[in-house]
Amino acid sequence: MVFNSAVIGLLALDVRIAQRNPRPMRPGEAIAWSGFWIGLAAVFAGFLYWWRGPTDSLDFVTGWVIEESLSIDNLFVFLVIFHHFGVPGRLQRRVLSYGFLGALLLRAIFILAGISLIRRFEWITYVFGALLVYSGIQLFRRPEGAQPQNSRLARAAQRWLPMTADFRGARFFVFDREQGRRTATRLFLVLLVIEASDVLFAVDSIPAVLAITRNSFVVYTSNVLAVLGLRALYFALAGLLQSFRLLHYGLAAILAFMGVKMLISSRYVISTPAALAVIVAVLAASIVASALNPAPPD
């Protein structure tokens, strides 16, 4: 209850700031906020160490690292969506703020459902493990031109929802006097696509954290504290995202590794410290490889 109250307060502050400052985060501001969220996660890990011991604390750190690293790949998707729809920088902040509100709710539902299924049907572990391996393979083979903005949801929304052809400031809905009814704006369509991409992202990320621990509190808090910092991280890395062109190979390897960890868990247990070491090593290798092999100039 205390944790959720604090999260609601932080989210309310975040939305309030986005409303009062309808502009994109400046690089320095984004880096400062990213540092704040990372520091908050570190403080919470220390609190868990004091309250519940080193095991839960290390599980939290590992879950947070998994969620945060996989989130970087999702930031690429956000970048593509905003570019496709031509969303002005001053509106991106608002979309991400409301998008992450929905993301937190979806994660809470997914986490509770996933843990309940595992506790009731142990064999679900193997289903999740196979899903992670499959997701890793798909991410490894991902075409560079993937366009989530052209998904079935986006096409259905444009077909069935009364919608404006352009943005109407920062509003998601406006009253159309000619039609005599409320109409969704183009910004609402962007929000729908962002939420849809996050659903697909959660399908991968939450089973990956469940491969570390079945403690619902640790899984939930690691996901929430990682997601809370995504908006600031997006603006901090927006200019650098294209530089990490090989990162998705590393993320694919992490997903496959966590899947294998779940699949072999009944016979061989990979410790959390060992899993964290593998994750950090793979991430570092993919980032270094990206730096050493930059994309060719257009």
Secondary structure, DSSP 8 states (H G I E B T S, - for coil): -HHHHHHHHHHHHHHHHHHHS-S---HHHHHHHHHHHHHHHHHHHHHHHHHH-HHHHHHHHHHHHHHHHHHHHHHHHHHHHHHHHT--HHHHHHHHHHHHHHHHHHHHHHHHHHHHHHHH-TTHHHHHHHHHHHHHHHHHT--TT--GGGSHHHHHHHHHS-B-SS--TT-SEEEETTTTEEEE-HHHHHHHHHHHHHHHHHHHHHHHHHTT---HHHHHHHHHHHHHTHHHHHHHHTTTGGG-TTHHHHHHHHHHHHHHHHHTTTT----HHHHHHHHHHHHHHHHHHHHHS-----
